[in-house]
């Protein structure tokens, strides 16, 4: 009886390596250019954190006025007060454009981040 050998030939292995090389060459640029998208997402996340902190600050303000709480809240009357709502302040490289916000009013603010990224968020005024 004749025994048949099994396995891959050198040509088949080289063909597989060439195909993998072509796939890698097309996929690598998509992963390399993710830094711009990551920076935009970071700016959006910081804006979302400010918006959440503003809502919590507003809730404490309302509770204080109703006599339900004695907790302190941040005095918010301008968009550039956004950094005071974050523990540690506004991260370096980020700034919020100045725009007046009345007590209990909701204002639309713009956060500017590194690499010309920006995001909008809502802030609720809270004045003593």
N, C-alpha and C positions, 0 to 999 in steps of 0.2 A: 504494500500500500504506500501510496505517496502522501507524505505529510505536507500540509500547506502552512507556510509561515504567515503570521499575521503581524501587522504593525504599519507604521507610516513610512513612506519613502522620504528621502531628503527633499525632493521637489515639493511634496505636499506640505512639509513643515515650513519651507521657505515661503510658499504661497500663503499660508496662514499668517506668518509673521508680516508679510507685506500688507495683507488686508488689515491686520491689527494696527500697523503703522499708519495707514491711511485713515482709519477711524480715529486714532488718537490725534492726528494732525488736524482733523476737522473739529474735534471736541475741545481741544485745549484753548483756542481763542475765546470760547464761550465762558470758560471758567476764569480766565485771566481778567476779563473786563467786568467782573462782578463788583469791583470796588466802588464804582460810581453808583450802582444800584444800592449797594450796602449803605453808602453815605446818605442817599435819599431816604432810605428806610429808617436810618438812625434819626434823621431830622423829623420824620413823621412820628416816630415813637416818642421823642422828647416833646413834641407838640401835643401828643395824646396824653402824656403824663401831666403836662401843665393844665390841660383842659380838665382832667380828672381831679387834680389838686384844687383847681378853681371851684369845681362843684362841691367838693368837701368843705372848702373854706366858706362858701356861701351857706352851706347847711349849718355850720357852726355859728355863723352870723345870725341866721334866722332863729336858731335855738337860744342864743343869747338874748335877742330882742324879745323872745317869748318868755324869758325867765326860766328856761328849762336847763340851761347850762351856764357855767361860768368860765368855760374854756376860752382861751384867747384865739383870735384869728388875725390874719394878715390884712392890713388896710390896702385894698386894691381899688385904684381909681384911674389906672392907666395900663396899657398893654406892656409897657416896659417894667412893670412891677412883677412880671411873670417869674423872674428868677427867685423872688422871695418865697414862692410857693414850693420850690424844690429844695429838698434837704441838700445842703452843700452849695446851693445857688445854681445859677445858670452854668452849664458846662462851658469850658473855654472854646472859643471859636463860634459860639452861638449868640445871637442877639435878637431882641424883639423890638419891632418898630413902635415908636411912641404913638398912642392914640387914646384919647380920653374915654373913660367908661364911667357912667353914672352908677350910683348906688342901686343895687338890685337889677341893673340893666345888663344885658348881654352884648358884648362887643366882639367883633371879628378882628383877630390879630394875626400878624404874620411873623413867623419865626424864620430867621435867616441862619443858615449853617455853613459849614466849610464847603468849598468847591461850588459855590453859587446855588446850593440847595435851599429850598424854602418849603414851608408848610403853613397852612392856616389852621387856626384853632379858635374856639370860642372861650371868652373869659367873662365871668360874672363879677360885677363890681360889688365890693363890700367895704363900706365906709363907716367909721365909728360915729 
